[in-house]
């Protein structure tokens, strides 16, 4: 969501971003509320990214994603 990032990360006003992208300010306010830095959707995404980082391993300057297999033992 480029529009939300322009408001949240770069500090542009909602009015200026909405005008520039030819969208309503009402829509942009709703998107910022839903997808902004304080939103629950952003928290879920951030938690998922943290979980993925837990299973990455630096190898020769690159990162490999470790595959974890969970085996149920009776």
Backbone as CSV, one residue per row, in Angstrom:
resi,resn,N_x,N_y,N_z,CA_x,CA_y,CA_z,C_x,C_y,C_z
1,UNK,0.832,-1.168,0.000,0.000,0.000,0.000,0.889,1.249,0.000
2,UNK,1.226,1.659,-1.155,2.092,2.812,-1.317,1.496,4.082,-0.709
3,UNK,0.193,4.258,-0.861,-0.456,5.461,-0.328,-0.325,5.526,1.185
4,UNK,-0.529,4.405,1.844,-0.424,4.358,3.309,1.004,4.633,3.742
5,UNK,1.972,4.067,3.041,3.381,4.298,3.383,3.763,5.765,3.235
6,UNK,3.204,6.421,2.224,3.504,7.839,2.035,3.027,8.661,3.230
7,UNK,1.893,8.270,3.797,1.349,8.985,4.951,2.077,8.591,6.229
8,UNK,2.194,7.285,6.472,2.729,6.784,7.742,4.250,6.931,7.823
9,UNK,4.950,6.481,6.798,6.417,6.461,6.853,7.061,7.788,6.450
10,UNK,6.506,8.434,5.442,7.145,9.632,4.907,6.546,10.929,5.425
11,UNK,5.417,10.834,6.136,4.841,12.011,6.764,4.059,12.946,5.862
12,UNK,3.706,12.491,4.651,2.889,13.330,3.774,1.474,13.409,4.330
13,UNK,0.783,14.490,4.027,-0.590,14.628,4.512,-1.527,13.728,3.706
14,UNK,-2.593,13.325,4.346,-3.579,12.480,3.672,-4.178,13.222,2.489
15,UNK,-4.455,14.506,2.674,-5.052,15.298,1.591,-4.141,15.353,0.361
16,UNK,-2.847,15.593,0.578,-1.935,15.705,-0.565,-1.752,14.368,-1.281
17,UNK,-1.663,13.292,-0.522,-1.502,11.963,-1.134,-2.768,11.587,-1.894
18,UNK,-3.921,11.833,-1.295,-5.191,11.508,-1.947,-5.354,12.288,-3.249
19,UNK,-5.012,13.555,-3.217,-5.116,14.382,-4.421,-4.161,13.878,-5.498
20,UNK,-2.933,13.618,-5.123,-1.920,13.154,-6.064,-2.301,11.821,-6.712
21,UNK,-2.925,10.922,-5.933,-3.286,9.593,-6.438,-4.722,9.515,-6.943
22,UNK,-5.424,10.640,-6.906,-6.803,10.733,-7.374,-7.724,9.719,-6.670
23,UNK,-7.634,9.705,-5.335,-8.517,8.890,-4.513,-9.158,9.799,-3.464
24,UNK,-10.211,9.333,-2.833,-10.865,10.170,-1.830,-10.088,10.144,-0.523
25,UNK,-10.153,11.250,0.195,-9.486,11.295,1.501,-10.132,10.299,2.459
26,UNK,-11.426,10.105,2.307,-12.133,9.149,3.163,-11.566,7.730,3.002
27,UNK,-11.321,7.320,1.749,-10.735,5.998,1.496,-9.344,5.897,2.111
28,UNK,-8.547,6.945,1.922,-7.185,6.917,2.442,-7.164,6.896,3.968
29,UNK,-8.054,7.654,4.617,-8.154,7.591,6.074,-8.468,6.168,6.526
30,UNK,-9.385,5.509,5.826,-9.765,4.138,6.180,-8.586,3.190,6.002
31,UNK,-7.831,3.356,4.918,-6.675,2.486,4.682,-5.589,2.699,5.728
32,UNK,-5.342,3.952,6.080,-4.330,4.240,7.107,-4.754,3.624,8.440
33,UNK,-6.034,3.727,8.741,-6.532,3.141,9.982,-6.385,1.619,9.964
34,UNK,-6.671,1.013,8.819,-6.622,-0.449,8.711,-5.197,-0.983,8.564
35,UNK,-4.372,-0.314,7.759,-3.047,-0.840,7.425,-1.889,-0.025,7.979
36,UNK,-2.157,1.028,8.725,-1.099,1.883,9.258,-0.254,1.170,10.300
37,UNK,0.740,1.858,10.808,1.711,1.235,11.712,1.102,0.735,13.012
38,UNK,-0.045,1.287,13.450,-0.671,0.849,14.695,-1.767,-0.182,14.484
39,UNK,-1.983,-0.610,13.239,-3.104,-1.501,12.962,-2.799,-2.939,13.357
40,UNK,-3.843,-3.700,13.600,-3.675,-5.115,13.949,-3.175,-5.904,12.748
41,UNK,-3.555,-5.509,11.533,-3.081,-6.193,10.333,-1.568,-6.054,10.205
42,UNK,-1.050,-4.872,10.522,0.389,-4.641,10.468,1.097,-5.446,11.547
43,UNK,0.509,-5.557,12.721,1.092,-6.345,13.812,1.191,-7.809,13.415
44,UNK,0.145,-8.340,12.781,0.157,-9.739,12.347,1.252,-9.960,11.324
45,UNK,1.372,-9.038,10.359,2.414,-9.150,9.351,3.792,-9.065,9.996
46,UNK,3.970,-8.157,10.935,5.246,-7.995,11.617,5.600,-9.256,12.409
47,UNK,4.614,-9.851,13.072,4.851,-11.094,13.807,5.260,-12.219,12.857
48,UNK,4.617,-12.274,11.705,4.955,-13.306,10.721,6.378,-13.105,10.201
49,UNK,6.765,-11.854,9.943,8.119,-11.581,9.474,9.151,-11.939,10.546
50,UNK,8.837,-11.695,11.797,9.742,-12.066,12.886,9.911,-13.576,12.951
51,UNK,8.815,-14.281,12.764,8.864,-15.743,12.785,9.718,-16.271,11.634
52,UNK,9.589,-15.679,10.466,10.399,-16.102,9.316,11.873,-15.836,9.594
53,UNK,12.194,-14.675,10.196,13.594,-14.364,10.522,14.185,-15.379,11.494
54,UNK,13.347,-15.940,12.366,13.852,-16.950,13.301,14.369,-18.178,12.568
55,UNK,13.816,-18.454,11.387,14.178,-19.656,10.653,15.043,-19.378,9.435
56,UNK,15.744,-18.251,9.453,16.696,-17.975,8.380,18.102,-18.055,8.945
57,UNK,19.006,-18.434,8.112,20.382,-18.632,8.530,21.311,-17.972,7.526
58,UNK,22.212,-17.101,7.974,23.133,-16.493,7.017,24.151,-17.516,6.526
59,UNK,24.274,-17.644,5.213,25.222,-18.585,4.617,25.962,-17.848,3.507
60,UNK,27.252,-17.629,3.704,28.099,-16.954,2.721,27.484,-15.647,2.241
61,UNK,26.997,-14.832,3.159,26.462,-13.529,2.811,25.030,-13.545,2.304
62,UNK,24.461,-14.731,2.156,23.074,-14.825,1.725,22.295,-15.548,2.811
63,UNK,20.988,-15.485,2.708,20.163,-16.125,3.719,19.432,-17.322,3.143
64,UNK,19.483,-18.405,3.882,18.747,-19.602,3.491,17.608,-19.783,4.482
65,UNK,16.451,-20.107,3.976,15.315,-20.370,4.828,15.377,-21.828,5.254
66,UNK,15.402,-22.038,6.562,15.455,-23.396,7.063,14.068,-24.015,7.024
67,UNK,14.000,-25.239,6.556,12.737,-25.948,6.536,12.628,-26.733,7.825
68,UNK,11.573,-26.513,8.534,11.369,-27.175,9.815,10.208,-28.147,9.658
69,UNK,10.456,-29.375,9.983,9.434,-30.409,9.884,9.059,-30.811,11.301
70,UNK,7.799,-30.723,11.588,7.325,-31.101,12.899,6.759,-32.512,12.798
71,UNK,7.330,-33.414,13.595,6.886,-34.800,13.582,6.205,-35.073,14.901
72,UNK,5.022,-35.613,14.805,4.265,-35.941,15.993,4.691,-37.307,16.497
73,UNK,5.067,-37.378,17.743,5.483,-38.648,18.337,4.356,-39.114,19.267
74,UNK,3.851,-40.324,19.023,2.744,-40.805,19.865,3.149,-41.043,21.310
